[in-house]
Amino acid sequence: MGKTGVLSVLLFFGVAGAGLAQDNFVYDSQGKPDPFIPWVTSDGRLQILESREKKDASELSLEGIIYDKYGLSYAVVNGEVVKIGDNIDGYQILKIEEKRVIFIRDGELKAMEIKEEGT
């Protein structure tokens, strides 16, 4: 084996060894969107990425409704796009109406109305 071959082997093991010696890398997005998380779900919906600051699990925030009278309605709850049957923070989406969403948890219903701008 010539000098080039030995150099190639040493370079290969040096690079491979450096990769093995590293600790597990954890990405810190610093509040920015994580580029490793897809923005579109497998069923084609745009995913709104949640903030790093988690809300209290019992606190729901209804931020928007995309209403379709034929049943394909969506709501934005705690920064996440949800549809009927989805679960968020322990609540299941039971019904999405034009101006409110009805949730259920442990057999208890909770209705939230969308707040109009300026109110």
N, CA, C and O of each residue as an XYZ file, in Angstrom:
476
protein
N       0.856     -1.163      0.000
C       0.000      0.000      0.000
C       0.904      1.229      0.000
O       1.849      1.311      0.785
N       0.618      2.167     -0.867
C       1.439      3.357     -0.981
C       1.041      4.413      0.041
O       0.144      4.216      0.860
N       1.737      5.536     -0.038
C       1.462      6.640      0.893
C       0.020      7.123      0.768
O      -0.610      7.465      1.769
N      -0.501      7.152     -0.448
C      -1.873      7.614     -0.673
C      -2.872      6.678     -0.010
O      -3.850      7.119      0.593
N      -2.609      5.359     -0.132
C      -3.508      4.379      0.477
C      -3.518      4.473      1.987
O      -4.582      4.437      2.603
N      -2.348      4.593      2.591
C      -2.238      4.717      4.049
C      -2.909      6.000      4.511
O      -3.631      6.008      5.508
N      -2.670      7.084      3.782
C      -3.287      8.370      4.123
C      -4.807      8.281      4.039
O      -5.510      8.833      4.884
N      -5.316      7.585      3.017
C      -6.763      7.429      2.865
C      -7.359      6.644      4.028
O      -8.416      7.003      4.546
N      -6.679      5.567      4.439
C      -7.160      4.751      5.548
C      -7.156      5.557      6.840
O      -8.127      5.527      7.595
N      -6.070      6.275      7.097
C      -5.987      7.099      8.306
C      -7.058      8.191      8.303
O      -7.685      8.455      9.329
N      -7.262      8.813      7.161
C      -8.283      9.858      7.042
C      -9.673      9.278      7.286
O     -10.495      9.882      7.975
N      -9.929      8.091      6.709
C     -11.235      7.454      6.894
C     -11.506      7.157      8.369
O     -12.569      7.499      8.886
N     -10.537      6.514      9.054
C     -10.736      6.178     10.459
C     -10.759      7.422     11.342
O     -11.447      7.443     12.363
N     -10.024      8.445     10.964
C     -10.059      9.695     11.726
C     -11.427     10.345     11.653
O     -11.942     10.801     12.674
N     -12.035     10.399     10.463
C     -13.366     10.983     10.291
C     -14.423     10.093     10.942
O     -15.315     10.591     11.630
N     -14.328      8.777     10.729
C     -15.301      7.851     11.319
C     -15.214      7.879     12.836
O     -16.239      7.871     13.517
N     -14.006      7.912     13.368
C     -13.827      7.945     14.816
C     -14.356      9.233     15.421
O     -14.932      9.221     16.509
N     -14.165     10.344     14.723
C     -14.669     11.626     15.226
C     -16.188     11.607     15.279
O     -16.786     12.176     16.193
N     -16.820     10.953     14.299
C     -18.283     10.860     14.299
C     -18.799      9.990     15.422
O     -19.864     10.262     15.976
N     -18.065      8.950     15.769
C     -18.489      8.050     16.835
C     -18.262      8.652     18.220
O     -18.976      8.321     19.166
N     -17.286      9.522     18.338
C     -16.936     10.072     19.635
C     -17.868     11.200     20.081
O     -17.854     11.579     21.252
N     -18.676     11.740     19.167
C     -19.545     12.855     19.517
C     -20.711     12.382     20.374
O     -21.207     11.267     20.213
N     -21.138     13.245     21.284
C     -22.341     12.972     22.061
C     -23.559     13.146     21.165
O     -23.458     13.695     20.067
N     -24.712     12.677     21.637
C     -25.937     12.869     20.876
C     -26.220     14.353     20.745
O     -26.164     15.095     21.726
N     -26.520     14.775     19.546
C     -26.787     16.177     19.273
C     -28.268     16.462     19.490
O     -29.117     15.710     19.012
N     -28.586     17.531     20.200
C     -29.963     17.952     20.412
C     -30.110     19.338     19.817
O     -29.382     20.260     20.186
N     -31.054     19.488     18.892
C     -31.271     20.759     18.222
C     -31.990     21.730     19.151
O     -33.018     21.389     19.735
N     -31.452     22.933     19.288
C     -32.085     23.992     20.084
C     -32.570     25.058     19.118
O     -31.769     25.804     18.555
N     -33.879     25.132     18.925
C     -34.439     26.050     17.938
C     -34.486     27.489     18.423
O     -34.699     28.397     17.619
N     -34.293     27.718     19.702
C     -34.326     29.047     20.302
C     -35.601     29.801     19.937
O     -35.569     30.993     19.633
N     -36.728     29.083     19.974
C     -38.031     29.691     19.711
C     -38.391     29.809     18.245
O     -39.497     30.242     17.922
N     -37.488     29.436     17.346
C     -37.745     29.497     15.910
C     -38.278     28.145     15.453
O     -38.080     27.146     16.144
N     -38.961     28.089     14.288
C     -39.445     26.807     13.785
C     -38.303     25.821     13.580
O     -37.243     26.186     13.071
N     -38.520     24.580     13.977
C     -37.532     23.524     13.825
C     -37.520     23.087     12.354
O     -38.548     22.628     11.857
N     -36.405     23.213     11.651
C     -36.378     22.854     10.225
C     -36.492     21.357      9.975
O     -36.632     20.938      8.826
N     -36.435     20.548     11.019
C     -36.517     19.099     10.870
C     -37.935     18.567     11.045
O     -38.161     17.364     10.910
N     -38.894     19.441     11.344
C     -40.292     19.040     11.500
C     -41.058     19.488     10.267
O     -41.023     20.672      9.930
N     -41.757     18.571      9.574
C     -42.502     18.959      8.373
C     -43.645     19.922      8.710
O     -44.275     19.810      9.762
N     -43.899     20.856      7.814
C     -44.965     21.841      8.020
C     -46.307     21.337      7.517
O     -47.341     21.932      7.818
N     -46.307     20.250      6.755
C     -47.543     19.690      6.211
C     -47.698     18.279      6.761
O     -46.762     17.482      6.708
N     -48.888     17.968      7.292
C     -49.138     16.643      7.847
C     -49.308     15.626      6.726
O     -49.417     16.004      5.560
N     -49.331     14.346      7.065
C     -49.452     13.286      6.059
C     -50.781     13.344      5.311
O     -50.881     12.845      4.190
N     -51.813     13.956      5.927
C     -53.103     14.078      5.236
C     -53.248     15.423      4.520
O     -54.343     15.773      4.079
N     -52.149     16.181      4.403
C     -52.160     17.388      3.591
C     -52.522     18.673      4.305
O     -52.634     19.714      3.658
N     -52.711     18.638      5.627
C     -53.043     19.854      6.373
C     -51.775     20.591      6.762
O     -50.744     19.980      7.043
N     -51.867     21.922      6.774
C     -50.758     22.733      7.231
C     -50.694     22.658      8.742
O     -51.686     22.900      9.430
N     -49.524     22.321      9.253
C     -49.348     22.193     10.694
C     -48.809     23.505     11.239
O     -47.789     24.005     10.764
N     -49.486     24.063     12.233
C     -48.996     25.257     12.902
C     -48.160     24.784     14.065
O     -48.653     24.090     14.954
N     -46.905     25.155     14.063
C     -45.994     24.677     15.089
C     -46.271     25.380     16.400
O     -46.421     26.600     16.452
N     -46.335     24.591     17.456
C     -46.647     25.162     18.759
C     -45.452     25.893     19.337
O     -44.301     25.591     19.020
N     -45.742     26.843     20.173
C     -44.706     27.630     20.828
C     -43.969     26.764     21.829
O     -44.519     25.783     22.331
N     -42.732     27.118     22.121
C     -41.946     26.388     23.116
C     -42.509     26.580     24.512
O     -42.279     25.750     25.392
N     -43.243     27.659     24.725
C     -43.833     27.904     26.040
C     -45.155     27.151     26.097
O     -46.129     27.551     25.459
N     -45.189     26.075     26.850
C     -46.397     25.257     26.969
C     -47.402     25.948     27.871
O     -47.050     26.578     28.868
N     -48.677     25.809     27.486
C     -49.743     26.329     28.324
C     -50.148     25.260     29.319
O     -49.828     24.083     29.153
N     -50.848     25.678     30.344
C     -51.409     24.741     31.304
C     -52.312     23.784     30.533
O     -53.082     24.217     29.676
N     -52.227     22.490     30.829
C     -52.981     21.481     30.081
C     -54.479     21.712     30.143
O     -55.196     21.320     29.222
N     -54.971     22.333     31.199
C     -56.410     22.566     31.312
C     -56.830     23.850     30.602
O     -58.025     24.123     30.483
N     -55.870     24.638     30.130
C     -56.169     25.895     29.467
C     -56.192     25.693     27.962
O     -55.187     25.312     27.361
N     -57.347     25.952     27.356
C     -57.467     25.860     25.908
C     -57.623     27.263     25.352
O     -58.256     28.122     25.965
N     -57.042     27.480     24.195
C     -57.156     28.770     23.536
C     -57.662     28.534     22.121
O     -56.950     27.979     21.285
N     -58.885     28.956     21.859
C     -59.469     28.833     20.529
C     -59.045     30.054     19.724
O     -59.464     31.173     20.019
N     -58.222     29.839     18.716
C     -57.622     30.944     17.969
C     -58.241     31.163     16.601
O     -58.066     32.224     16.003
N     -58.966     30.166     16.099
C     -59.582     30.332     14.789
C     -60.426     29.136     14.413
O     -60.247     28.036     14.936
N     -61.357     29.371     13.489
C     -62.223     28.301     12.985
C     -62.292     28.413     11.472
O     -62.481     29.497     10.921
N     -62.138     27.285     10.816
C     -62.355     27.187      9.371
C     -63.590     26.311      9.232
O     -63.505     25.084      9.297
N     -64.743     26.954      9.040
C     -66.018     26.243      9.098
C     -66.488     25.832      7.703
O     -66.431     26.612      6.753
N     -66.950     24.590      7.609
C     -67.539     24.059      6.386
C     -68.838     23.369      6.785
O     -68.820     22.402      7.546
N     -69.947     23.854      6.282
C     -71.240     23.299      6.693
C     -71.416     21.833      6.282
O     -72.346     21.170      6.740
N     -70.530     21.327      5.423
C     -70.608     19.928      5.002
C     -69.749     19.005      5.864
O     -69.635     17.815      5.570
N     -69.143     19.544      6.927
C     -68.470     18.702      7.897
C     -66.959     18.637      7.840
O     -66.354     17.910      8.627
N     -66.327     19.370      6.935
C     -64.875     19.337      6.846
C     -64.274     20.555      7.543
O     -63.392     21.219      7.000
N     -64.747     20.834      8.719
C     -64.312     22.017      9.463
C     -63.050     21.728     10.257
O     -62.783     20.592     10.648
N     -62.276     22.792     10.486
C     -61.053     22.728     11.277
C     -61.057     23.880     12.273
O     -61.731     24.889     12.064
N     -60.313     23.726     13.338
C     -60.151     24.794     14.323
C     -58.673     24.895     14.665
O     -57.923     23.926     14.546
N     -58.269     26.087     15.093
C     -56.907     26.294     15.575
C     -57.006     26.443     17.084
O     -57.529     27.438     17.587
N     -56.501     25.447     17.801
C     -56.568     25.404     19.261
C     -55.146     25.276     19.796
O     -54.408     24.365     19.420
N     -54.774     26.198     20.674
C     -53.421     26.204     21.254
C     -52.348     26.133     20.169
O     -51.317     25.483     20.344
N     -52.602     26.808     19.047
C     -51.621     26.858     17.972
C     -51.571     25.631     17.092
O     -50.669     25.511     16.262
N     -52.515     24.711     17.246
C     -52.515     23.468     16.477
C     -53.810     23.359     15.681
O     -54.887     23.654     16.199
N     -53.706     22.937     14.422
C     -54.887     22.739     13.582
C     -55.494     21.380     13.924
O     -54.818     20.354     13.854
N     -56.791     21.384     14.300
C     -57.468     20.153     14.703
C     -58.791     20.015     13.962
O     -59.338     20.987     13.441
N     -59.292     18.779     13.928
C     -60.597     18.498     13.321
C     -61.407     17.651     14.296
O     -60.891     17.236     15.334
N     -62.648     17.397     13.977
C     -63.512     16.593     14.834
C     -62.863     15.228     15.075
O     -62.418     14.560     14.143
N     -62.822     14.833     16.349
C     -62.229     13.550     16.728
C     -60.798     13.650     17.216
O     -60.306     12.736     17.877
N     -60.112     14.763     16.896
C     -58.735     14.941     17.355
C     -58.704     15.213     18.852
O     -59.694     15.658     19.434
N     -57.563     14.943     19.465
C     -57.354     15.208     20.891
C     -56.300     16.293     21.058
O     -55.309     16.337     20.330
N     -56.535     17.167     22.032
C     -55.561     18.199     22.356
C     -55.638     18.489     23.841
O     -56.707     18.806     24.364
N     -54.513     18.381     24.517
C     -54.404     18.666     25.952
C     -55.474     17.953     26.777
O     -56.033     18.533     27.709
N     -55.758     16.699     26.434
C     -56.701     15.904     27.203
C     -58.149     16.064     26.777
O     -59.016     15.358     27.291
N     -58.434     16.968     25.858
C     -59.790     17.178     25.351
C     -59.916     16.572     23.959
O     -58.961     16.571     23.182
N     -61.114     16.052     23.652
C     -61.395     15.575     22.307
C     -62.314     16.587     21.638
O     -63.228     17.114     22.274
N     -62.076     16.860     20.356
C     -62.926     17.782     19.607
C     -64.207     17.026     19.252
O     -64.177     16.056     18.495
N     -65.319     17.477     19.802
C     -66.601     16.814     19.578
C     -67.346     17.419     18.399
O     -67.931     16.697     17.591
N     -67.326     18.759     18.298
C     -68.084     19.433     17.247
C     -67.436     20.778     16.944
O     -66.983     21.472     17.854
N     -67.393     21.146     15.670
C     -66.905     22.457     15.259
C     -68.054     23.161     14.548
O     -68.531     22.718     13.503
N     -68.481     24.263     15.140
C     -69.564     25.063     14.570
C     -68.973     26.340     13.979
O     -67.767     26.574     14.052
N     -69.838     27.154     13.396
C     -69.375     28.367     12.725
C     -68.638     29.326     13.662
O     -67.659     29.954     13.260
N     -69.106     29.441     14.913
C     -68.498     30.400     15.835
C     -68.053     29.777     17.153
O     -67.631     30.498     18.057
N     -68.139     28.449     17.282
C     -67.686     27.820     18.515
C     -67.256     26.382     18.275
O     -67.598     25.757     17.272
N     -66.485     25.884     19.247
C     -66.009     24.504     19.231
C     -66.440     23.856     20.536
O     -66.355     24.467     21.602
N     -66.902     22.622     20.446
C     -67.324     21.879     21.630
C     -66.318     20.744     21.858
O     -66.053     19.926     20.977
N     -65.774     20.731     23.071
C     -64.790     19.741     23.493
C     -65.439     18.815     24.511
O     -66.447     19.167     25.124
N     -64.861     17.629     24.690
C     -65.311     16.714     25.731
C     -64.083     16.121     26.412
O     -63.101     15.763     25.761
N     -64.161     16.025     27.744
C     -63.112     15.370     28.531
C     -63.773     14.769     29.754
O     -64.506     15.449     30.472
N     -63.516     13.510     29.986
C     -64.073     12.783     31.130
C     -65.598     12.937     31.211
O     -66.155     13.067     32.301
N     -66.265     12.922     30.059
C     -67.718     13.005     30.011
C     -68.291     14.399     30.176
O     -69.508     14.570     30.114
N     -67.449     15.396     30.383
C     -67.916     16.772     30.550
C     -67.678     17.577     29.279
O     -66.599     17.522     28.688
N     -68.701     18.327     28.868
C     -68.604     19.161     27.680
C     -68.057     20.537     28.038
O     -68.323     21.067     29.117
N     -67.293     21.100     27.117
C     -66.789     22.457     27.277
C     -66.924     23.133     25.914
O     -66.370     22.658     24.923
N     -67.661     24.242     25.867
C     -67.849     24.986     24.620
C     -67.032     26.273     24.684
O     -67.022     26.968     25.700
N     -66.356     26.575     23.592
C     -65.603     27.822     23.503
C     -66.019     28.546     22.248
O     -66.092     27.958     21.169
N     -66.293     29.829     22.397
C     -66.670     30.655     21.251
C     -65.457     31.418     20.755
O     -64.568     31.776     21.528
N     -65.436     31.658     19.461
C     -64.361     32.430     18.870
C     -64.567     33.896     19.237
O     -65.685     34.405     19.163
N     -63.508     34.564     19.626
C     -63.603     35.967     19.982
C     -63.480     36.814     18.721
O     -62.590     36.602     17.899
N     -64.381     37.769     18.585
C     -64.336     38.677     17.450
C     -63.188     39.659     17.647
O     -62.853     40.002     18.781
N     -62.585     40.113     16.555
C     -61.506     41.107     16.671
C     -62.032     42.376     17.299
O     -63.135     42.829     16.992
N     -61.225     42.950     18.189
C     -61.590     44.209     18.831
C     -62.449     44.043     20.071
O     -62.821     45.034     20.699
N     -62.776     42.784     20.442
C     -63.587     42.581     21.663
C     -62.763     41.948     22.736
O     -63.264     41.698     23.833
